Amino acid sequence: MRPPHSTTGDLLKFANALFAGRLIAPATLQQMIKPGRDEYGDGLWSYQLTAKGAKHPVIKRPGLIVGTQAQFFHVMDQDITIIMLGNTSVIDSDALVEDIAKRAIH
């Protein structure tokens, strides 16, 4: 049996459905991403990213296991989603997705 896997395209479809209210109600999403202790909501990090002189609400779900990394990063007020999958753990993917987001914010 093959292990489950996803592509960036799969994860983008998931993100688009999630943020369009097709998976859960928008009120439920807002409750889920509401930051609690240490900027952590229900399974997601939720915080403010400063870019181009303004603060932007973002949510992210990073992952790192056995030399692979994943980042699911969404800038809420700009509707920007960044999905990164990698087969190395030698880069700081948290810093990389934030840098990409800062460049994409208009």
Residue pairs with C-beta under 8 A, 6 or more apart in sequence:
6 85
7 85
8 83
8 84
8 85
11 72
11 83
11 85
12 81
12 83
14 23
15 72
15 74
15 81
15 83
16 81
17 23
18 24
18 29
19 29
19 74
19 79
19 81
21 29
24 32
31 42
32 41
32 42
32 43
32 44
33 41
33 42
33 44
33 46
33 59
33 76
34 41
34 46
35 41
35 46
35 47
39 45
39 46
39 47
40 46
41 59
43 61
44 59
44 60
44 61
45 59
45 60
45 61
45 62
46 57
46 58
46 59
47 57
47 58
48 55
48 56
48 57
48 58
49 55
49 56
49 57
49 58
49 75
49 98
49 101
49 102
50 56
51 101
51 102
51 105
52 102
52 105
52 106
56 75
56 76
56 77
56 78
56 101
56 105
57 75
57 76
57 77
58 73
58 74
58 75
58 76
58 101
59 73
59 74
59 76
60 71
60 72
60 73
60 74
60 94
60 97
61 70
61 71
61 72
62 69
62 70
62 71
62 72
62 93
62 94
63 69
63 70
63 71
64 70
64 89
64 93
67 87
67 88
67 89
68 85
68 86
68 87
68 88
68 89
69 84
69 85
69 86
69 88
69 89
69 91
69 93
70 83
70 84
70 85
70 86
70 93
71 82
71 83
71 84
71 93
71 94
71 96
71 97
72 81
72 83
73 81
73 82
73 83
73 84
73 97
73 98
73 100
73 101
74 80
74 81
74 82
75 81
75 101
75 104
75 105
78 104
78 105
78 106
80 101
80 104
80 105
82 97
82 100
82 101
82 104
84 93
84 96
84 97
86 93
